Amino acid sequence: MVGEGPLILCPAWWVSHVERDWEHPAFRRFFTRLAEGFRVVRYDRPGTGLSDRDVPPRTLADEVQLLATIADAIGDSQFSLFAVSCAGPVALSYAAAHQERIRRLCFYGSYADGSDIATPDLRDALTNLVTAHWGLGSVALTAIFLPGASPQDSEEFSRNQRYWANAEQAAQLLRLSCDMNAVDVLSSAGAEALVLHRRKDRAIPIEAGQRLAAELPRARLITLDGDIHLPWVDGDAIADTIHSFLAGEEKPATKSSATSSGCRLDEANREIVLDGQHRPTTPLEYAVMSALIQASGRVVTRDEMLAEIWNTPVAGSNKVDAVVGSLRKKLGPFAASIETVTGHGYRFRGWKKAINDVP
């Protein structure tokens, strides 16, 4: 536990060690920031960290019951949950069953449906590798969690995974992460929610975070640049955003909070809200509009969008141009918000209404 004030409870993720994690400077800085004006409580899953290793295979129900037991032992009548990665389904299940106790929900790099993480074949391949050779398995997982890390950081993270869980427990928890599913309770998790996800996260695909935000009743999605799965790596701005949200310093998001005039992209519902009217977008339209907005005025090339959205290296502009054309029709008088940069691509410089349409 760190800090004093209202409680932020962090359901356990992957493998952890409540004491040794704190020795990592970036981890300590991240949670120290969250604890400014709050009391932050973390815990290890059974079979990892400070807990006993000899435990039977876990289920989602077991994880939810553990969270409930800890919450009851702490005794706060209301608190917020901050769920990282595979802690998402656990937080969702608890929040749906105990709505009266949840002040706010925050998710980072998380999901509701474990099948969004990996195909069954990939899940089995990873768990089999971890079981057969935990050394190689930990290195493979480090490459997913921390792509581009220095050799020293990669070795440290791989070693910590092996120290904090044995091969059997790691394989079981990895399989559990892929098997957990809280989709059926999403509509019952009614607390104000914030979902943060790095755009190129290799551990939990961005689509899983988008689906989580879209199906929660009162959620807002913030898409971040980068591919690191751990929030505390390059995480100062992330910690600030989470702290502001949990402190209630941002305007709440609701399904019915459309502005009466102007234009915006409703990330939770994947809709364009134009003068109070909701215009649904296709997955490609949403992805293109979101990419342009997130670029913050930078020109996004056609080839860049083909690679990131269509996942194809084939050069060409027809696919992108067709989607932009469709978006402009839905934007109506705000079509000029998407600017064509001849010979390069497109740019979003804010919501712009055609002069003839300005009252």
C-alpha positions, -999 to 999 in steps of 0.1 A, spaced: 0 0 0 12 35 -7 -4 69 -1 -33 82 19 -69 91 8 -96 74 -12 -88 38 -22 -76 28 -56 -75 -10 -57 -54 -27 -84 -65 -63 -92 -34 -85 -97 -21 -89 -133 1 -115 -150 29 -122 -125 41 -97 -99 59 -93 -67 46 -65 -45 79 -59 -29 104 -64 -57 82 -45 -82 86 -14 -60 124 -15 -65 120 -6 -102 123 32 -105 97 36 -133 72 14 -115 77 32 -82 74 66 -99 42 56 -117 24 43 -86 37 71 -65 20 96 -89 -12 76 -87 -10 77 -49 -10 115 -47 -42 121 -26 -51 84 -29 -43 51 -11 -32 25 -37 -33 -11 -29 -17 -39 -50 -15 -76 -44 0 -108 -59 -20 -136 -75 -18 -169 -57 12 -188 -72 32 -157 -78 53 -131 -60 51 -135 -22 24 -161 -23 27 -198 -21 36 -216 -54 17 -248 -47 -19 -237 -57 -44 -254 -80 -53 -239 -114 -72 -207 -111 -104 -196 -127 -120 -162 -133 -144 -169 -104 -114 -175 -82 -98 -142 -92 -130 -123 -86 -135 -139 -52 -99 -129 -42 -106 -93 -52 -138 -94 -32 -121 -108 -2 -94 -81 -3 -119 -53 -8 -139 -65 21 -108 -68 43 -98 -32 35 -134 -22 43 -139 10 22 -175 14 12 -165 28 -22 -133 28 -42 -119 29 -77 -104 0 -97 -73 3 -118 -69 -28 -140 -38 -35 -161 -38 -62 -188 -54 -95 -177 -68 -78 -146 -96 -64 -169 -121 -93 -168 -116 -96 -130 -123 -59 -125 -153 -60 -148 -168 -90 -131 -165 -75 -97 -177 -41 -108 -208 -56 -124 -217 -75 -92 -209 -47 -68 -220 -16 -86 -227 3 -54 -190 1 -43 -173 12 -75 -165 49 -78 -146 48 -111 -130 22 -134 -98 26 -153 -83 1 -177 -49 1 -193 -39 -23 -221 -68 -45 -212 -98 -64 -226 -131 -81 -217 -128 -113 -238 -96 -134 -237 -102 -147 -271 -93 -112 -284 -57 -118 -272 -47 -147 -293 -60 -176 -314 -62 -210 -297 -32 -222 -316 -11 -192 -305 -23 -196 -269 -14 -233 -269 20 -226 -285 29 -200 -259 18 -221 -229 35 -252 -242 68 -232 -246 65 -218 -211 59 -253 -197 87 -269 -217 113 -243 -212 104 -214 -189 137 -197 -198 129 -194 -235 92 -188 -227 100 -158 -205 123 -143 -232 95 -148 -258 70 -130 -235 94 -102 -228 97 -96 -265 59 -92 -266 56 -70 -234 87 -49 -240 96 -47 -277 127 -27 -284 139 -28 -248 177 -27 -241 194 -61 -235 197 -52 -198 160 -44 -194 150 -74 -214 171 -97 -193 159 -82 -160 122 -85 -170 127 -121 -182 145 -130 -150 119 -114 -128 91 -134 -145 110 -166 -138 116 -156 -101 81 -146 -95 63 -177 -109 74 -212 -117 68 -227 -152 37 -245 -142 20 -215 -126 31 -192 -154 16 -216 -180 -16 -219 -161 -20 -181 -156 -12 -175 -193 -39 -199 -203 -63 -183 -178 -56 -148 -193 -67 -161 -227 -97 -180 -214 -113 -153 -192 -144 -137 -206 -165 -109 -190 -184 -97 -221 -217 -108 -206 -214 -84 -177 -201 -53 -195 -235 -37 -196 -238 -40 -158 -205 -23 -151 -221 11 -150 -194 32 -133 -176 60 -151 -148 43 -170 -116 53 -188 -98 29 -212 -62 36 -223 -44 15 -249 -12 18 -268 -19 17 -305 7 -11 -313 5 -31 -281 17 -66 -290 3 -83 -259 -33 -71 -261 -43 -58 -295 -58 -23 -297 -90 -38 -311 -96 -55 -277 -94 -21 -259 -116 -5 -285 -142 -32 -280 -140 -28 -242 -146 9 -244 -174 6 -270 -194 -19 -249 -190 -4 -215 -220 19 -207 -200 50 -197 -165 47 -211 -141 69 -229 -112 55 -250 -77 72 -251 -54 57 -278 -18 62 -270 13 59 -293 38 31 -288 40 -6 -285 51 -12 -248 25 -32 -228 36 -20 -194 20 13 -184 49 24 -162 75 23 -190 75 58 -205 45 62 -183 46 97 -167 19 112 -189 -2 80 -185 0 83 -148 -11 119 -149 -41 111 -171 -52 82 -149 -48 103 -118 -68 132 -132 -96 108 -142 -97 90 -109 -97 123 -91 -127 134 -110 -109 163 -128 -123 153 -162 -159 158 -175 -177 124 -172 -185 105 -204 -220 91 -209 -238 74 -237 -262 104 -240 -237 132 -236 -237 143 -272 -232 180 -277 -262 198 -292 -241 215 -319 -207 210 -336 -190 178 -345 -170 152 -326 -160 115 -327 -177 94 -301 -150 69 -293 -171 48 -270 -199 42 -296 -176 47 -327 -200 73 -341 -197 108 -356 -219 131 -336 -230 160 -358 -251 187 -343 -265 162 -318 -272 135 -345 -254 102 -342 -239 88 -374 -224 53 -371 -191 46 -387 -178 14 -402 -147 -2 -386 -125 12 -414 -141 47 -412 -136 48 -374 -100 36 -377 -91 63 -403 -109 91 -384 -93 81 -351 -58 78 -367 -61 113 -382 -73 128 -349 -46 111 -329 -19 124 -352 -26 159 -338 -22 179 -370 5 157 -385 0 145 -421 -8 108 -421 3 92 -454 -18 68 -474 9 42 -471 10 46 -433 -27 41 -430 -26 10 -454 1 -5 -431 -15 3 -398 -52 -1 -406 -54 -25 -435 -22 -43 -424 -9 -45 -459 24 -32 -473 9 -27 -508 13 9 -518 -17 28 -533 -44 53 -524 -77 40 -537 -87 22 -505 -78 51 -482 -94 77 -506 -126 57 -507 -129 56 -469 -121 93 -466 -147 101 -492 -173 81 -472 -162 99 -440 -166 133 -456 -202 125 -466 -210 116 -430 -193 147 -418 -215 169 -440 -208 205 -433 -177 195 -414 -161 176 -443 -134 202 -445 -121 189 -412 -102 162 -432 -77 181 -453 -61 166 -484 -23 172 -485 -16 166 -522 10 139 -529 12 129 -493 -20 120 -475 -45 136 -451 -45 158 -420 -69 167 -393 -66 202 -379 -97 203 -358 -134 204 -365 -140 229 -393 -173 239 -407 -177 251 -443 -180 288 -444 -214 287 -461 -227 266 -433 -216 289 -405 -247 307 -391 
